[in-house]
Amino acid sequence: MDKEIRLMDSLKTASIPGIQATFNHTKARDYALKYWKNYNSKYRKFDNDCTNFISQAMDAGGWTHVSGFYRDSKYWWYNFLNQTWSWVGVPYWHDFANKHSKRTIILSSPRNLWEGEVLQVDFTNNGSKDHTMIVTKKTSSEIYLTYHTNDTLNRSFASISVAYPKAKWVPHLVKTTF
């Protein structure tokens, strides 16, 4: 286990060529704790708001916007007129964060996540990610998740995983340097 933790720590600080920025997990977590129920009026609210909420938290943590065509998951940005699909869409966020920008690394287990990191889920295990959440609390044996759509604060991973026994979990370790 110690070897895996050391590996995760080294991966967390691996730089992405051409981009120099840092991410603060505490700021992302604190944003989520502040706005889980009382939405930030600086942002639009969507019927399915989970990924919009996570993007706001990542923005608060220091993720830099990447300009480009709003339908292309290589880009991630928000402004007063529009936003990219990767800002608001579950599978598009995954593609931006993990495939294109490489700001996240997929871990083997959600229990390896820390506060300020992201968990996505495919509830029916049909290959389509359905929901995005942020870790806002961690104990020695459990992680707790906060999310929008069904505004929820610090729900244990155990209770979610029991409710969705067929789900496929996609835990995103969020790099601190990118």
DRENDO-1510 file (C-alpha; in Angstrom, 1 decimal, always signed):
<recs>
REC; n; res; u; v; w
REC; 1; MET; +0.0; +0.0; +0.0 .
REC; 2; ASP; +2.8; +2.5; +0.8 .
REC; 3; LYS; +4.3; +1.8; -2.6 .
REC; 4; GLU; +1.0; +2.7; -4.3 .
REC; 5; ILE; +0.6; +5.9; -2.3 .
REC; 6; ARG; +4.2; +7.0; -3.2 .
REC; 7; LEU; +3.4; +6.2; -6.9 .
REC; 8; MET; +0.2; +8.2; -6.7 .
REC; 9; ASP; +2.0; +11.2; -5.1 .
REC; 10; SER; +4.6; +11.2; -7.9 .
REC; 11; LEU; +1.9; +10.9; -10.6 .
REC; 12; LYS; +0.1; +13.8; -8.9 .
REC; 13; THR; +3.0; +16.2; -9.5 .
REC; 14; ALA; +3.9; +15.0; -13.0 .
REC; 15; SER; +3.9; +18.0; -15.3 .
REC; 16; ILE; +2.0; +18.3; -18.6 .
REC; 17; PRO; +4.4; +19.6; -21.3 .
REC; 18; GLY; +3.6; +23.2; -22.4 .
REC; 19; ILE; +1.4; +24.1; -19.6 .
REC; 20; GLN; +2.5; +25.5; -16.2 .
REC; 21; ALA; -0.1; +25.8; -13.6 .
REC; 22; THR; -0.9; +24.3; -10.2 .
REC; 23; PHE; -4.0; +22.9; -8.7 .
REC; 24; ASN; -5.0; +23.3; -5.0 .
REC; 25; HIS; -7.2; +20.4; -3.8 .
REC; 26; THR; -8.2; +22.3; -0.7 .
REC; 27; LYS; -9.6; +25.2; -2.6 .
REC; 28; ALA; -11.6; +22.8; -4.9 .
REC; 29; ARG; -12.9; +21.0; -1.8 .
REC; 30; ASP; -13.8; +24.3; +0.0 .
REC; 31; TYR; -15.6; +25.6; -3.1 .
REC; 32; ALA; -17.7; +22.4; -3.2 .
REC; 33; LEU; -18.5; +22.7; +0.5 .
REC; 34; LYS; -19.6; +26.3; +0.1 .
REC; 35; TYR; -21.7; +25.9; -3.0 .
REC; 36; TRP; -23.2; +22.4; -2.7 .
REC; 37; LYS; -26.6; +23.8; -1.9 .
REC; 38; ASN; -26.4; +27.6; -2.3 .
REC; 39; TYR; -25.4; +27.8; -6.0 .
REC; 40; ASN; -22.8; +30.4; -7.1 .
REC; 41; SER; -24.7; +33.1; -9.0 .
REC; 42; LYS; -21.7; +33.7; -11.2 .
REC; 43; TYR; -22.5; +30.5; -13.1 .
REC; 44; ARG; -25.5; +29.2; -14.9 .
REC; 45; LYS; -27.4; +26.3; -13.4 .
REC; 46; PHE; -28.4; +23.2; -15.5 .
REC; 47; ASP; -31.0; +20.5; -15.0 .
REC; 48; ASN; -28.2; +18.0; -14.8 .
REC; 49; ASP; -25.7; +20.2; -13.0 .
REC; 50; CYS; -23.2; +17.7; -11.6 .
REC; 51; THR; -20.4; +18.3; -14.1 .
REC; 52; ASN; -20.9; +22.1; -14.2 .
REC; 53; PHE; -20.5; +22.0; -10.4 .
REC; 54; ILE; -17.3; +19.9; -10.6 .
REC; 55; SER; -15.9; +22.3; -13.3 .
REC; 56; GLN; -16.5; +25.2; -11.0 .
REC; 57; ALA; -14.6; +23.5; -8.2 .
REC; 58; MET; -11.7; +22.6; -10.6 .
REC; 59; ASP; -11.7; +26.3; -11.7 .
REC; 60; ALA; -11.6; +27.4; -8.1 .
REC; 61; GLY; -8.7; +25.0; -7.5 .
REC; 62; GLY; -6.7; +26.5; -10.3 .
REC; 63; TRP; -7.5; +24.7; -13.5 .
REC; 64; THR; -6.8; +27.0; -16.4 .
REC; 65; HIS; -9.3; +27.5; -19.2 .
REC; 66; VAL; -8.3; +26.1; -22.6 .
REC; 67; SER; -9.9; +28.0; -25.4 .
REC; 68; GLY; -11.3; +26.4; -28.5 .
REC; 69; PHE; -14.4; +25.1; -30.2 .
REC; 70; TYR; -17.1; +24.5; -27.5 .
REC; 71; ARG; -18.1; +21.1; -28.9 .
REC; 72; ASP; -14.6; +19.7; -28.8 .
REC; 73; SER; -13.5; +17.9; -25.6 .
REC; 74; LYS; -9.9; +19.1; -26.1 .
REC; 75; TYR; -11.1; +22.4; -24.7 .
REC; 76; TRP; -12.5; +23.5; -21.4 .
REC; 77; TRP; -13.8; +27.0; -20.6 .
REC; 78; TYR; -16.8; +29.0; -19.4 .
REC; 79; ASN; -17.9; +32.6; -20.0 .
REC; 80; PHE; -21.0; +34.7; -19.6 .
REC; 81; LEU; -22.3; +33.6; -23.0 .
REC; 82; ASN; -21.5; +29.9; -23.3 .
REC; 83; GLN; -19.3; +27.0; -22.1 .
REC; 84; THR; -17.7; +23.9; -23.6 .
REC; 85; TRP; -19.4; +20.6; -23.6 .
REC; 86; SER; -16.5; +19.4; -21.4 .
REC; 87; TRP; -17.5; +22.0; -18.8 .
REC; 88; VAL; -21.0; +20.6; -18.4 .
REC; 89; GLY; -21.1; +17.0; -19.9 .
REC; 90; VAL; -20.0; +14.0; -17.9 .
REC; 91; PRO; -18.2; +12.1; -20.7 .
REC; 92; TYR; -16.8; +15.2; -22.3 .
REC; 93; TRP; -15.3; +16.3; -18.9 .
REC; 94; HIS; -13.7; +12.9; -18.6 .
REC; 95; ASP; -12.2; +13.2; -22.1 .
REC; 96; PHE; -10.8; +16.6; -21.4 .
REC; 97; ALA; -9.5; +15.8; -17.9 .
REC; 98; ASN; -7.9; +12.5; -18.6 .
REC; 99; LYS; -7.4; +12.0; -22.4 .
REC; 100; HIS; -6.6; +15.4; -23.8 .
REC; 101; SER; -5.2; +17.6; -21.0 .
REC; 102; LYS; -4.0; +14.7; -18.9 .
REC; 103; ARG; -4.8; +16.7; -15.7 .
REC; 104; THR; -6.1; +13.5; -14.1 .
REC; 105; ILE; -5.0; +9.9; -13.8 .
REC; 106; ILE; -7.6; +7.1; -13.4 .
REC; 107; LEU; -7.0; +5.1; -10.3 .
REC; 108; SER; -8.0; +1.5; -9.5 .
REC; 109; SER; -10.2; +2.3; -6.6 .
REC; 110; PRO; -12.3; +5.3; -5.4 .
REC; 111; ARG; -11.0; +4.7; -1.9 .
REC; 112; ASN; -7.6; +5.9; -3.1 .
REC; 113; LEU; -9.0; +9.4; -3.8 .
REC; 114; TRP; -8.3; +12.3; -1.5 .
REC; 115; GLU; -10.2; +15.5; -0.8 .
REC; 116; GLY; -10.6; +17.7; -3.9 .
REC; 117; GLU; -10.4; +14.8; -6.4 .
REC; 118; VAL; -13.2; +13.6; -8.7 .
REC; 119; LEU; -15.2; +10.4; -8.9 .
REC; 120; GLN; -17.3; +9.7; -12.0 .
REC; 121; VAL; -19.8; +6.8; -12.3 .
REC; 122; ASP; -21.5; +4.7; -14.9 .
REC; 123; PHE; -24.5; +3.6; -12.9 .
REC; 124; THR; -25.6; +0.8; -15.2 .
REC; 125; ASN; -22.1; -0.3; -16.4 .
REC; 126; ASN; -23.2; +0.3; -20.0 .
REC; 127; GLY; -20.0; +2.2; -21.0 .
REC; 128; SER; -21.5; +5.7; -20.6 .
REC; 129; LYS; -20.5; +7.8; -17.6 .
REC; 130; ASP; -23.6; +9.3; -15.9 .
REC; 131; HIS; -22.5; +11.4; -12.9 .
REC; 132; THR; -19.6; +13.4; -11.6 .
REC; 133; MET; -18.8; +14.0; -7.9 .
REC; 134; ILE; -16.0; +15.5; -5.7 .
REC; 135; VAL; -14.4; +14.1; -2.6 .
REC; 136; THR; -15.0; +16.6; +0.2 .
REC; 137; LYS; -14.1; +14.4; +3.2 .
REC; 138; LYS; -11.9; +11.4; +3.8 .
REC; 139; THR; -11.4; +9.2; +6.8 .
REC; 140; SER; -9.1; +6.3; +7.3 .
REC; 141; SER; -11.7; +3.9; +5.9 .
REC; 142; GLU; -14.1; +6.0; +3.8 .
REC; 143; ILE; -14.4; +8.8; +1.3 .
REC; 144; TYR; -17.4; +11.2; +1.2 .
REC; 145; LEU; -18.8; +12.8; -1.9 .
REC; 146; THR; -20.5; +16.1; -2.6 .
REC; 147; TYR; -22.4; +16.8; -5.8 .
REC; 148; HIS; -25.2; +18.7; -7.7 .
REC; 149; THR; -28.3; +17.6; -9.5 .
REC; 150; ASN; -29.5; +16.0; -6.3 .
REC; 151; ASP; -27.7; +18.5; -4.1 .
REC; 152; THR; -25.8; +16.3; -1.7 .
REC; 153; LEU; -23.1; +17.0; +0.9 .
REC; 154; ASN; -20.7; +14.3; +2.2 .
REC; 155; ARG; -22.5; +11.1; +1.1 .
REC; 156; SER; -20.3; +8.1; +1.9 .
REC; 157; PHE; -19.0; +6.1; -1.1 .
REC; 158; ALA; -20.2; +3.0; +0.8 .
REC; 159; SER; -23.8; +4.1; +0.7 .
REC; 160; ILE; -23.6; +5.1; -3.0 .
REC; 161; SER; -21.9; +1.8; -4.0 .
REC; 162; VAL; -24.5; -0.2; -2.2 .
REC; 163; ALA; -27.3; +1.7; -4.0 .
REC; 164; TYR; -25.7; +1.0; -7.3 .
REC; 165; PRO; -24.1; -2.5; -7.2 .
REC; 166; LYS; -23.6; -2.8; -10.9 .
REC; 167; ALA; -21.9; +0.6; -11.3 .
REC; 168; LYS; -18.5; +1.1; -12.8 .
REC; 169; TRP; -16.5; +3.7; -10.9 .
REC; 170; VAL; -14.0; +6.1; -12.6 .
REC; 171; PRO; -11.8; +7.7; -9.9 .
REC; 172; HIS; -9.8; +10.7; -11.1 .
REC; 173; LEU; -6.6; +11.5; -9.2 .
REC; 174; VAL; -6.2; +15.3; -10.0 .
REC; 175; LYS; -2.6; +16.3; -10.6 .
REC; 176; THR; -1.3; +19.3; -8.6 .
REC; 177; THR; +1.0; +20.4; -11.3 .
REC; 178; PHE; +0.0; +20.6; -15.0 .
</recs>
